[in-house]
Amino acid sequence: MPMVIANNYRMHYELDDFTDPWKPAETLWIQHGFGRSARFWYHWVPPLAARYRVIRRDMRGHGQSADPGPEYQWSVEDLLQDMKGFLDALGLQQVHYVGESIGGILGVAFAVRWPERFKSLTLCATPTAIRPPIQRLFAVGYEDWYTALGKLGPGGWVKALMEQGGGIAGANPAHIDWVIQEWSKTPTHVLQGLCRLVPSIDITPLLPQVTVPTLVLAPARSPLTPLTEQVMIRDAIPGARIAVIEGRGHEIYVDDPEGCINALLKFLRSLA
């Protein structure tokens, strides 16, 4: 169980490396989004780990990383310092970064602040902000998002969201059960604290400041990150590229992992 102390915080990560041991290998960091963990990306490892050292890190309070506690005040600064500290603790000067949803939001902020640490930035189904219409969707019929999480717990909340078309759609029942079980492992107060922070973030002004090579993996039909917004992100980041993924909804990394990975590998090969 690989653990590292960074930013005075204990975080868990997975490292998969099947590259030729006599050759230098670049590192690819996959960062999950809200409520998920490194485990959600297990199926990306086999196609990638023969070419890259693949690191999957559990965000603060998620997966097997430490719980900051119900009194912790969530901040973007702490989350960014977690990321920088993680790279420093592992002695990684540069990585290719893949961020999904909120992981992508943090990736943009990080790339603007420390561009020298990213060889590339890939944004997977990443919104520019969690705007009021999405917050109402996340409330799943309750007063607000925070209340819904408190009443239902993370597993019950994601189940309700899926039933309203806001999550994985059309997956087999065993897969859905696994997703709900994994979400249920995250403490409710972690997601409540994070859901209070996220609506205050809008990365739109940062996009023109991104200088690292960028790929946008864009869902063709996500209710959370519409294609028009994804195209806007591509247009706002200098030199950015886009690959539109024809998944069922928001979870393109699950719906069409092959399409996402092929687009990612094509992008990375073009940078060599």
VOFI-586855 format. One record per atom (N, C-alpha, C): residue in three letters; x, y, z. Coordinates in steps of 0.05 Angstrom, whole numbers, plus 32768, in hexadecimal, padded with zeros to 4 digits. Example, Ala and Ser with C-alpha at 12.3 -4.5 7.8 and 13.67 -1.06 7.14 Angstrom:
REM VOFI-586855
ALA81087F8E809C
ALA80F67FA6809C
ALA81087FBE809C
SER81017FD3808E
SER81117FEB808F
SER81028001809D
//
This chain:
REM VOFI-586855
MET80117FE88000
MET800080008000
MET801280198000
PRO801980237FE8
PRO802C803A7FE8
PRO801F80537FF4
MET802D805F8007
MET802480778014
MET803B808C8013
VAL803380A58014
VAL804780BA8015
VAL803C80D18027
ILE804E80DE8036
ILE804680F58045
ILE804E810E8035
ALA803B811F802F
ALA804081378020
ALA802C814C802A
ASN80368165802C
ASN8025817B8036
ASN801981738051
ASN802A81668062
ASN8022815D807D
ASN8009814B807C
TYR8008813A8067
TYR7FEF812B8063
TYR7FF781108057
ARG7FEA80FA8060
ARG7FF080DF8057
ARG7FDE80D8803F
MET7FEA80D38028
MET7FDA80CC8011
MET7FE380B28004
HIS7FCF80A47FF9
HIS7FD3808A7FED
HIS7FD5808C7FCF
TYR7FE6807B7FC3
TYR7FE7807B7FA5
TYR7FEE805F7F9C
GLU7FE9805A7F83
GLU7FF080417F76
GLU800480477F60
LEU801880367F5D
LEU802C80397F48
LEU802D801F7F38
ASP802980217F1E
ASP802B800A7F0C
ASP803F80117EF7
ASP805480007EF5
ASP806A80067EE2
ASP80737FEB7ED5
PHE806B7FE87EBC
PHE80747FD07EAD
PHE80847FD87E95
THR80927FF07E97
THR80A37FF97E82
THR80BD7FE97E83
ASP80CC7FE97E6D
ASP80E67FDC7E6D
ASP80F97FE87E82
PRO81037FD87E94
PRO81127FE37EAA
PRO812D7FF07EA2
TRP81367FEB7E8B
TRP81507FF67E82
TRP814C80117E72
LYS813380197E6F
LYS812D80317E61
LYS812180467E74
PRO812780607E6F
PRO811980747E7F
PRO80FC80757E78
ALA80EB80797E8C
ALA80CE80797E88
ALA80C280937E93
GLU80B0809F7E84
GLU80A180B67E8E
GLU808B80AD7EA1
THR808280BF7EB2
THR806D80B97EC5
THR805380C57EBD
LEU803D80B67EBF
LEU802280BF7EB9
LEU801280BE7ED3
TRP800880D57EDB
TRP7FF980D77EF4
TRP7FDB80DA7EED
ILE7FCB80C77EF6
ILE7FAE80C77EF3
ILE7FA180D07F0D
GLN7F9180E67F0B
GLN7F8480F07F23
GLN7F6680EF7F21
HIS7F5A80E07F33
HIS7F3D80DC7F33
HIS7F2F80F67F3B
GLY7F1480F67F38
GLY7F04810D7F3F
GLY7EF581097F59
PHE7EE081197F5D
PHE7ED0811A7F76
PHE7EC480FF7F7D
GLY7ECA80F67F95
GLY7EBD80DE7FA0
GLY7EC980C47F97
ARG7EDB80C57F85
ARG7EE680AC7F7A
ARG7F0180A57F87
SER7F1080947F7C
SER7F2A808D7F86
SER7F3B80827F70
ALA7F54807B7F76
ALA7F66806F7F62
ALA7F5B80567F57
ARG7F4B80477F66
ARG7F40802D7F5D
ARG7F2E80307F44
PHE7F2280477F40
PHE7F10804B7F2A
PHE7F1E804B7F0F
TRP7F39804C7F0F
TRP7F49804E7EF7
TRP7F5980357EF2
TYR7F52801F7EFF
TYR7F6180067EFD
TYR7F647FFD7EE0
HIS7F4E80017ED0
HIS7F4E7FF67EB5
HIS7F5F80067EA1
TRP7F69801D7EAA
TRP7F7B802D7E99
TRP7F9780237E9B
VAL7F9D80157EB0
VAL7FB9800E7EB6
VAL7FC67FFB7EA1
PRO7FB97FE47E9A
PRO7FC67FD27E87
PRO7FCE7FDF7E6C
PRO7FBE7FEF7E5F
PRO7FC77FFB7E46
PRO7FDC80107E49
LEU7FDF801B7E61
LEU7FF280327E64
LEU800C802B7E71
ALA800B80177E83
ALA802280127E95
ALA803A80057E87
ALA80367FFB7E6E
ALA804D7FF17E5F
ALA805D80077E53
ARG8051801F7E51
ARG805E80367E45
ARG8066804C7E59
TYR8057804D7E6F
TYR805C80627E83
TYR805B80577E9F
ARG806880647EB2
ARG8064805E7ECE
ARG804A806C7ED5
VAL8036805C7EDC
VAL801B80677EE1
VAL801680697EFF
ILE801180827F07
ILE800B80877F23
ILE7FEE80907F26
ARG7FE080847F39
ARG7FC4808C7F40
ARG7FC480947F5D
ARG7FBD80AC7F63
ARG7FBD80B67F7E
ARG7FA180BA7F89
ASP7F9D80B27FA2
ASP7F8380B87FAF
ASP7F8480D57FBA
MET7F7180E57FB1
MET7F6E81007FBB
MET7F6981017FD9
ARG7F7081177FE5
ARG7F6B811B8002
ARG7F4F8111800A
GLY7F4E80FF801E
GLY7F3480F58028
GLY7F2780E08017
HIS7F3280D98000
HIS7F2780C57FEE
HIS7F3880AB7FEF
GLY7F2B80957FE7
GLY7F3A807C7FE6
GLY7F4880758000
GLN7F6280707FFE
GLN7F7180688016
GLN7F82807F8020
SER7F7F80978015
SER7F8C80AE8021
SER7F7F80B6803B
ALA7F8D80C4804C
ALA7F8380CB8067
ALA7F6A80DC8066
ASP7F5980D88079
ASP7F4180E8807D
ASP7F498102808C
PRO7F45811A8080
PRO7F4D8132808E
PRO7F3B813980A5
GLY7F24812C80A8
GLY7F13813080BF
GLY7EFC814380B9
PRO7EE6814180C8
PRO7ECE815180C2
PRO7ED2816F80C7
GLU7EE6817880D6
GLU7EEA819480DB
GLU7EFD81A180C7
TYR7F08819180B5
TYR7F1C819C80A2
TYR7F0E81AF808F
GLN7F1B81C6808A
GLN7F1181DA8077
GLN7F1F81D6805C
TRP7F1081CC8049
TRP7F1B81C6802F
TRP7F2481E08020
SER7F3A81DE8012
SER7F4481F58003
SER7F5381EC7FEA
VAL7F5181FC7FD5
VAL7F6081F67FBD
VAL7F7E81F67FC2
GLU7F8782087FD3
GLU7FA3820A7FD9
GLU7FAD81F07FE5
ASP7F9F81E47FF8
ASP7FA881CB8003
ASP7FA881B57FEE
LEU7F9481B47FDD
LEU7F93819F7FC9
LEU7FAA81A17FB5
LEU7FB181BA7FAE
LEU7FC781BE7F9C
LEU7FE281B87FAA
GLN7FE481C07FC3
GLN7FFD81B97FD1
GLN8000819B7FD6
ASP7FE9818D7FD9
ASP7FEA81707FDA
ASP7FF781657FC0
MET7FEE81707FAA
MET7FF881667F90
MET8016816C7F8D
LYS801E81847F93
LYS803B818B7F91
LYS804B817B7FA4
GLY804281797FBD
GLY805081697FD1
GLY8053814C7FC9
PHE803E81427FBC
PHE803E81267FB3
PHE805581227F9E
LEU805781347F8B
LEU806C81327F77
LEU808781357F84
ASP808A81477F96
ASP80A4814C7FA4
ASP80AC81337FB4
ALA809881277FC3
ALA809F81107FD4
ALA80A880F87FC3
LEU809D80F67FAB
LEU80A580DF7F9A
LEU80BC80E67F88
GLY80C780FE7F8A
GLY80DD81067F7A
GLY80D781097F5C
LEU80BE81107F56
LEU80B681127F3A
LEU80B7812F7F31
GLN80C981357F1F
GLN80CC81517F16
GLN80B681587F01
GLN80AF81447EF1
GLN809A81497EDC
GLN808981307ED8
VAL807081347ED2
VAL805E811E7ECC
VAL804B81267EB6
HIS804081127EA8
HIS802881167E98
HIS801081137EAA
TYR7FFF81277EAB
TYR7FE981277EBF
TYR7FCE81237EB0
VAL7FBF81107EBA
VAL7FA4810B7EB1
VAL7F9181107EC8
GLY7F7F81247EC6
GLY7F6D812A7EDB
GLY7F5081287ED2
GLU7F40811A7EE2
GLU7F2481157EDB
GLU7F1281277EEC
SER7F0081367EDF
SER7EED81477EED
SER7EFB815B7F00
ILE7EF781597F1A
ILE7F04816B7F2D
ILE7F2381677F2C
GLY7F2B814F7F26
GLY7F48814A7F22
GLY7F53815B7F0B
GLY7F4281607EF7
GLY7F4A81717EE0
GLY7F4A818E7EE8
ILE7F3681967EF8
ILE7F3681B27F02
ILE7F4F81B97F11
LEU7F5781A67F23
LEU7F7081AA7F32
LEU7F8881AA7F20
GLY7F8781997F0B
GLY7F9D81977EF8
GLY7FA281B27EEA
VAL7F8D81BF7EE2
VAL7F9081D97ED5
VAL7F9D81ED7EE8
ALA7F9281EF7F01
ALA7F9E82017F14
ALA7FBB81FB7F1A
PHE7FC281E27F1C
PHE7FDD81DA7F21
PHE7FEF81E17F09
ALA7FE581DC7EF1
ALA7FF581E17ED9
ALA7FFC81FF7ED6
VAL7FE982107EDE
VAL7FEE822D7EDD
VAL800382357EF2
ARG800282297F09
ARG801382317F1F
ARG802F82257F1D
TRP8030820B7F15
TRP804A81FD7F13
TRP804C81EF7EF8
PRO804D81FE7EE2
PRO804D81F17EC8
PRO806581DF7EC3
GLU807B81E47ED1
GLU809381D47ECC
GLU809081B87ED6
ARG807B81B27EE6
ARG807881977EF1
ARG806781857EDF
PHE805A81907ECB
PHE804A81807EB9
PHE8056817F7E9D
LYS805B81677E93
LYS806281647E77
LYS804A81677E65
SER803381607E6F
SER801A81637E60
SER800381637E74
LEU7FEC816C7E6B
LEU7FD4816D7E7B
LEU7FBD81627E6A
THR7FB0814E7E75
THR7F9881427E68
THR7F8081467E7A
LEU7F6B81527E70
LEU7F5381587E7F
LEU7F3D81457E75
CYS7F3481347E87
CYS7F2081207E80
CYS7F0581287E8D
ALA7EF1812F7E7C
ALA7ED781377E85
ALA7ED9814C7E9B
THR7EE881617E96
THR7EEE81757EAA
THR7EDC818E7EA5
PRO7ECD81967EB9
PRO7EBD81AF7EB7
PRO7ECF81C77EBE
THR7EC781DF7EB6
THR7ED581F77EBE
THR7ECC81FF7EDA
ALA7EB381F77EE2
ALA7EA881FD7EFC
ALA7E9081EC7F00
ILE7E8881E97F1A
ILE7E6F81DB7F20
ILE7E5A81F07F24
ARG7E4C81F77F0F
ARG7E3A820E7F0F
ARG7E1F82067F1B
PRO7E0E821A7F21
PRO7DF582157F2F
PRO7DE382007F22
PRO7DE081FE7F08
PRO7DD081E87EFD
PRO7DDA81CC7F04
ILE7DF581C97F05
ILE7E0181B07F0C
ILE7DFE81AB7F2A
GLN7E0081C07F3A
GLN7DFC81BD7F57
GLN7DE081B47F5D
ARG7DCC81BE7F4D
ARG7DB081B57F51
ARG7DAD81987F49
LEU7DBB81907F34
LEU7DBA81737F2D
LEU7DC681627F43
PHE7DDC816C7F4F
PHE7DEA815D7F64
PHE7DD9815D7F7E
ALA7DC6816F7F80
ALA7DB5816F7F98
ALA7DA181577F98
VAL7D9D814B7F81
VAL7D8C81337F7C
VAL7D7181367F8C
GLY7D65814D7F8A
GLY7D4B81517F96
GLY7D4B815C7FB2
TYR7D62815E7FBE
TYR7D65816A7FD9
TYR7D6981887FD8
GLU7D6C81947FEE
GLU7D6F81B17FF0
GLU7D8981BA7FE1
ASP7D9E81AB7FE5
ASP7DB781B27FD8
ASP7DC881997FD7
TRP7DDF819C7FCB
TRP7DF381867FC7
TRP7DFC817B7FE2
TYR7E04818E7FF4
TYR7E0E8187800F
TYR7DF98176801E
THR7DE0817F801D
THR7DCB8171802C
THR7DC681558020
ALA7DC781538005
ALA7DC381397FF8
ALA7DD881258001
LEU7DF1812E8002
LEU7E07811C800B
LEU7E0381148028
GLY7DFA81268039
GLY7DF581208055
GLY7DDE810C8059
LYS7DC9810F8049
LYS7DB280FD804C
LYS7DB780E28041
LEU7DC580E0802A
LEU7DC880C7801B
LEU7DE280B9801F
GLY7DF780C88028
GLY7E1280BD8029
GLY7E1D80BC800D
PRO7E3780B9800A
PRO7E4380B97FEF
PRO7E3880A47FDC
GLY7E34808B7FE6
GLY7E2A80757FD5
GLY7E0D807A7FCD
GLY7DFC80837FE0
GLY7DE180887FD9
GLY7DDE80A07FC6
TRP7DF080B47FCB
TRP7DEF80CC7FB9
TRP7DF680C57F9D
VAL7E0B80B67F99
VAL7E1380AF7F7D
VAL7DFF809D7F70
LYS7DF2808C7F80
LYS7DDC807C7F75
LYS7DC5808D7F6B
ALA7DBD80A17F7B
ALA7DA880B37F74
ALA7DB080C37F5B
LEU7DC980CB7F5A
LEU7DD380DB7F43
LEU7DD180CA7F29
MET7DD980B17F2B
MET7DD8809F7F14
MET7DBB809C7F0B
GLU7DA980997F1E
GLU7D8D80967F17
GLU7D8180AE7F09
GLN7D8E80C57F0D
GLN7D8580DE7EFF
GLN7D9580E37EE6
GLY7DA680D17EDE
GLY7DB580D47EC6
GLY7DCF80E47EC8
GLY7DD880E77EE1
GLY7DF080F87EE5
GLY7E0A80E87EE9
GLY7E0980CE7EE6
GLY7E2180BE7EE9
GLY7E2380A87ED5
ILE7E2E80917EDD
ILE7E31807B7ECB
ILE7E1580727EC2
ALA7E12806F7EA8
ALA7DF880667E9D
ALA7DFB804D7E8C
GLY7DEA803A7E90
GLY7DEA80237E7F
GLY7DFF800E7E86
ALA7E0E80127E9C
ALA7E227FFE7EA3
ALA7E147FE67EAF
ASN7E227FCF7EB1
ASN7E147FB77EBC
ASN7E107FBA7EDA
PRO7DFC7FAD7EE5
PRO7DF67FB17F01
PRO7E0D7FAB7F14
ALA7E1D7F977F0E
ALA7E347F917F20
ALA7E477FA87F20
HIS7E4B7FB57F0A
HIS7E5D7FCC7F09
HIS7E527FE37F19
ILE7E387FE87F16
ILE7E2B7FFE7F25
ILE7E2D7FF97F43
ASP7E297FDF7F4C
ASP7E2B7FD87F68
ASP7E487FDE7F72
TRP7E5C7FD77F61
TRP7E787FDC7F69
TRP7E7D7FFA7F6C
VAL7E73800A7F5A
VAL7E7680277F5B
VAL7E6A80327F75
ILE7E5280297F7B
ILE7E4580337F94
ILE7E54802B7FAC
GLN7E5E80127FAD
GLN7E6E80097FC4
GLN7E8880197FC7
GLU7E95801F7FB1
GLU7EAD802F7FB2
GLU7EA8804C7FBC
TRP7E9380587FB2
TRP7E8B80737FBB
TRP7E8580737FD9
SER7E79805D7FE2
SER7E71805C7FFE
SER7E89805B8011
LYS7EA080568007
LYS7EB880558018
LYS7EC280718020
THR7EBA80858011
THR7EC280A18017
THR7EB180AC802D
PRO7EBD80B78042
PRO7EAD80C38058
PRO7E9B80DA804D
THR7E8380DA8057
THR7E7080EF804F
THR7E7A810B8053
HIS7E888110806A
HIS7E91812B806F
HIS7EA78134805C
VAL7EB681218050
VAL7ECA8128803C
VAL7EBC81348024
LEU7EA88127801A
LEU7E9A81318002
LEU7E8A814A8008
GLN7E7F814C8020
GLN7E7081648027
GLN7E83817C8029
GLY7E9B81788034
GLY7EAE818D8035
GLY7EB88196801A
LEU7EBD81828009
LEU7EC681887FED
LEU7EB081957FDD
CYS7E97818D7FE1
CYS7E8181987FD1
CYS7E7C81B57FD9
ARG7E8481BD7FF1
ARG7E8281DA7FF9
ARG7E9881EA7FEB
LEU7EAE81DE7FE6
LEU7EC481ED7FD9
LEU7EC181EF7FBB
VAL7EB981DA7FAE
VAL7EBA81D87F91
VAL7EAA81EE7F83
PRO7E9181F57F8D
PRO7E82820A7F7E
PRO7E9082257F7D
SER7EA482297F8E
SER7EB282437F8E
SER7EC882447F79
ILE7ECD822E7F6B
ILE7EE3822C7F59
ILE7ED982307F3C
ASP7EE782407F2D
ASP7EE282447F10
ASP7EFD82477F03
ILE7F0582347EF3
ILE7F2082357EE6
ILE7F2082437ECB
THR7F09824E7EC3
THR7F07825B7EA9
THR7F1D82707EA5
PRO7F2282827EB9
PRO7F3782967EB5
PRO7F53828B7EB3
LEU7F5782727EBD
LEU7F7182667EBD
LEU7F7882597EA2
LEU7F6482527E92
LEU7F6982427E7A
LEU7F7D824F7E67
PRO7F7B82697E61
PRO7F8F82757E4F
PRO7FAB82757E5A
GLN7FAE82717E74
GLN7FC982717E80
GLN7FD782567E80
VAL7FC982417E77
VAL7FD482267E76
VAL7FE882257E5F
THR8001821E7E65
THR8016821E7E50
THR802082027E4A
VAL801781EE7E59
VAL802181D27E53
VAL800F81C67E3E
PRO801981B37E2E
PRO800981A67E1A
PRO7FF081997E27
THR7FD9819E7E1B
THR7FC081967E27
THR7FAE81877E14
LEU7FA281717E1E
LEU7F8E81627E10
LEU7F7481627E20
VAL7F5E81687E13
VAL7F4381677E1F
VAL7F35814E7E16
LEU7F30813B7E28
LEU7F2081237E23
LEU7F03812B7E29
ALA7EF381307E14
ALA7ED9813D7E18
ALA7EC281297E14
PRO7EB181277E28
PRO7E9981167E24
PRO7E8681227E0F
ALA7E7C81127DFD
ALA7E6A811C7DE8
ALA7E4F81247DF4
ARG7E4781177E0A
ARG7E2B811C7E14
ARG7E29811B7E32
SER7E3B812A7E3F
SER7E3A812A7E5D
SER7E2781417E66
PRO7E15813B7E79
PRO7E0481507E85
PRO7E1481627E97
LEU7E2C815A7E9F
LEU7E3C81697EB2
LEU7E51817A7EA4
THR7E5B81717E8E
THR7E7081807E7F
THR7E6881807E61
PRO7E5681917E59
PRO7E4D81917E3E
PRO7E6381957E2A
LEU7E5F818B7E12
LEU7E74818C7DFD
LEU7E7B81A97DF7
THR7E6781BB7DF8
THR7E6D81D87DF2
THR7E8281E37E06
GLU7E8081DB7E1F
GLU7E9381E37E33
GLU7EAF81D77E2E
GLN7EAF81BE7E25
GLN7EC881B07E20
GLN7ED781BD7E08
VAL7EC881C57DF4
VAL7ED481D37DDD
VAL7EDE81EE7DE6
MET7ED081FB7DF8
MET7ED982157E02
MET7EF482127E11
ILE7EF681FC7E20
ILE7F1081F77E2E
ILE7F2681F37E1A
ARG7F2181E37E06
ARG7F3581DF7DF1
ARG7F3D81FA7DE4
ASP7F2A820B7DDE
ASP7F2F82247DD0
ASP7F3E82387DE2
ALA7F3982367DFD
ALA7F4582497E0F
ALA7F6282437E17
ILE7F6982297E16
ILE7F8582227E1D
ILE7F9682227E04
PRO7FAB82327E03
PRO7FBB82347DEB
PRO7FC582197DE1
GLY7FBF82137DC8
GLY7FC981FB7DBC
GLY7FBC81E17DC5
ALA7FA781E27DD5
ALA7F9B81CA7DE0
ALA7F8D81BA7DCA
ARG7F8B81A07DCE
ARG7F7E818E7DBB
ARG7F6681827DC9
ILE7F5481777DB9
ILE7F3C816B7DC4
ILE7F3681507DB7
ALA7F2D813D7DC6
ALA7F2381237DBC
ALA7F07811F7DC7
VAL7EF3811E7DB6
VAL7ED8811A7DBF
VAL7ED280FC7DC2
ILE7EC980F47DD9
ILE7EC580D87DE0
ILE7EA780D27DE0
GLU7E9E80BF7DD1
GLU7E8280B97DCE
GLU7E7880A67DE3
GLY7E7A80AE7DFC
GLY7E70809D7E12
GLY7E5380A17E17
ARG7E4880937E2B
ARG7E2B80967E31
ARG7E2580B07E40
GLY7E3980BB7E4E
GLY7E3580D27E5E
GLY7E4F80DE7E67
HIS7E5080E47E81
HIS7E6880F27E8D
HIS7E8080E07E90
GLU7E7B80C77E97
GLU7E9080B47E9F
GLU7E9E80A87E87
ILE7EAB80B97E76
ILE7EB780AE7E5E
ILE7ECE809C7E63
TYR7EDC80A07E7A
TYR7EF3808F7E80
TYR7EEA80727E86
VAL7ED0806F7E8D
VAL7EC580547E91
VAL7EB6804B7E77
ASP7EA7805D7E6B
ASP7E9780557E54
ASP7EA8804D7E3C
ASP7EBE805C7E37
ASP7ECF80577E20
ASP7EEC805A7E28
PRO7EF680497E39
PRO7F12804C7E41
PRO7F2580497E29
GLU7F1F80377E17
GLU7F3080337DFF
GLU7F32804D7DEF
GLY7F1B805A7DEA
GLY7F1C80737DDB
GLY7F2C80897DEA
CYS7F28808B7E04
CYS7F37809E7E14
CYS7F5580997E13
ILE7F5C807F7E18
ILE7F7880787E19
ILE7F86807B7DFE
ASN7F7880747DE9
ASN7F8480777DCE
ASN7F8980957DC8
ALA7F7680A67DD0
ALA7F7A80C37DCB
ALA7F9180CD7DDD
LEU7F9380C47DF5
LEU7FA880CC7E07
LEU7FC380C37DFD
LEU7FC680AA7DF4
LEU7FDF80A07DEA
LEU7FE880AF7DD0
LYS7FD580B47DBF
LYS7FDB80C37DA7
LYS7FE580DF7DAE
PHE7FD980EC7DC1
PHE7FE281067DCA
PHE7FFE81057DD6
LEU800380F17DE7
LEU801D80EF7DF4
LEU803380E97DE0
ARG802D80D77DCD
ARG804180D17DB8
ARG804880EA7DA8
SER803580FC7DA4
SER803A81147D94
SER804D81277DA3
LEU805081237DBD
LEU806281357DCD
LEU807E812B7DCE
ALA808281127DC6
ALA809D81067DC9
ALA80B181137DB7
//
